[in-house]
Amino acid sequence: MVRSEGVTVEAGSGSEFGRKRGKVFPATHARSLVDPPRRLVQSPRRTVVGMALAPLARVLELGCGPGFIGPFVAEAVPRGIVVLADLQFEMLACARERLCARSKARYLQSDASLLPLRAGCFDAVLLATMLGEVPNRDAWGKEIHRVLAPGGIVTVVETRRDSDFIAFPKLYELFCCHAFVFVDRRRRRWRYAARFRAI
Ligand SMILES: C[S@@+](CC[C@H](N)C(=O)[O-])C[C@H]1O[C@@H](n2cnc3c(N)ncnc32)[C@H](O)[C@@H]1O
């Protein structure tokens, strides 16, 4: 367990995962998520700018994969806290490799539906093209709400290129039934980034 600056990180949980329709993105294909051409269609920098993070913000990225967006989050909060979490250890190993010298990010292997984190210890949570892979929608909604400080913001990025794409009306419904209010949504052809505030 790692405990510092208000964030407590424990060993990951081992609950079941997998969906009827889709599957957890295989770690063997991790490299494809950080291919440079992906930046042309989905700018990680723009995603992070849209999160409007304060330099001291405490940020959790769930389902961070091999660290496509993580380096930009770390850059945006030079005096804050960044925790990158993923179900798969191999994904975290790739993310750590990409970020290592540049940041003091912490890494957490965990299921988004059961987070070994203290309540209210983050100002922002990022979920980029990962929610569709998490089967227990009621559990993750509660967990994200629990780890956010009151007024904390969750940003969700979804792209139609992902086989687990969640259309905005469905996402809106999922968040509003977990005590979040809609903040805004930015759209570009086949993708969107939506923000919700915890109440
Ligand atoms: C399609 S990848 C996207 C990775 C990264 N967010 C990106 O945009 O490049 C989805 C990621 O979510 C992770 N994931 C799937 N189900 C999860 C769960 N229940 N809890 C935590 N992470 C999960 C997978 O291991 C995978 O790394």
The ligand as a Gaussian input file, in Angstrom:
#p B3LYP/6-31G(d) Opt

LIG

0 1
 C       -9.546000       0.419000     -25.266000
 S       -8.402000       0.493000     -23.932000
 C       -8.195000       2.271000     -23.766000
 C       -6.960000       2.638000     -23.009000
 C       -6.719000       4.131000     -22.850000
 N       -7.739000       4.759000     -22.051000
 C       -6.616000       4.808000     -24.192000
 O       -7.502000       5.612000     -24.540000
 O       -5.639000       4.513000     -24.900000
 C       -9.394000       0.122000     -22.491000
 C       -8.590000      -0.079000     -21.229000
 O       -9.490000      -0.248000     -20.131000
 C       -9.005000      -1.255000     -19.289000
 N      -10.126000      -1.835000     -18.562000
 C      -11.113000      -2.624000     -19.054000
 N      -11.961000      -2.968000     -18.082000
 C      -11.505000      -2.400000     -16.940000
 C      -11.948000      -2.406000     -15.591000
 N      -13.039000      -3.094000     -15.218000
 N      -11.241000      -1.711000     -14.681000
 C      -10.119000      -1.033000     -15.046000
 N       -9.654000      -0.993000     -16.300000
 C      -10.336000      -1.669000     -17.240000
 C       -8.331000      -2.247000     -20.236000
 O       -7.395000      -3.055000     -19.568000
 C       -7.692000      -1.314000     -21.251000
 O       -6.390000      -0.954000     -20.888000

